Amino acid sequence: MLFGPSKKEIWRQLAAELEGQFVKGTLFKRDKVYARHTDWLIIFDTFTRKYGNANKRFTRIRAPYVNRDDFVFEIYRSKLFSGLSSSVFKMQDVEVGDPRFDKDFVIKGNDVRKLKMFFRNPDIRDLIMMQPKILMKIREDEDRAFAPPFPNGINEVYFESHRVIKNLNQLHDLYDLFAITLDHLHAIG
């Protein structure tokens, strides 16, 4: 192939390597990969968002989980999503004590103590630093217009990238980021 393996081929391989499931898309639904980490289901897919007259495809990763205390956050590269506003969520920008990480990323959340506990984990910081473009957050039912609402107390860890990711190593790193994130969220309550 002139341009390398297709997304479908890479994602099938990812599903096989994670002992997950690749679900082929239809006319109205995109391909998905379902992978488990202990009790959690991690879902990889793509979606399209309209920008002006053009449509842009994104990679999205989601994992629903029980959020016992309404802890929410979002993180993005400081130059990537500088126009985002979290005032609706009453989140404040927080520095976690790692100068390089604090310089490169904007971290907003509703509980400073838990944010610092969460981002104290060097594995989480390292896996986030490896992502060239990242928007990761804990979200409720926002942007889920065509999906059934979450039951009470269920949120999701959410990631998106402004492109379709076909790099198998990067997809594995993102799976690892989600696995560690879910484990760490559970550990900090």
HUPE-V756011 format. One record per helix or strand of 3 or more residues. SS is the DSSP state (alpha for helix, beta for strand). FROM is the first residue (numbers start at 1). LEN is the number of residues. If there is no record, write none. Layout:
ss=SS from=FROM len=LEN
ss=SS from=FROM len=LEN
//
This chain:
ss=alpha from=7 len=11
ss=beta from=21 len=3
ss=beta from=32 len=6
ss=beta from=40 len=12
ss=beta from=54 len=13
ss=beta from=73 len=5
ss=alpha from=87 len=3
ss=alpha from=99 len=6
ss=beta from=105 len=5
ss=alpha from=112 len=8
ss=alpha from=122 len=8
ss=beta from=135 len=5
ss=beta from=154 len=8
ss=alpha from=168 len=20
//
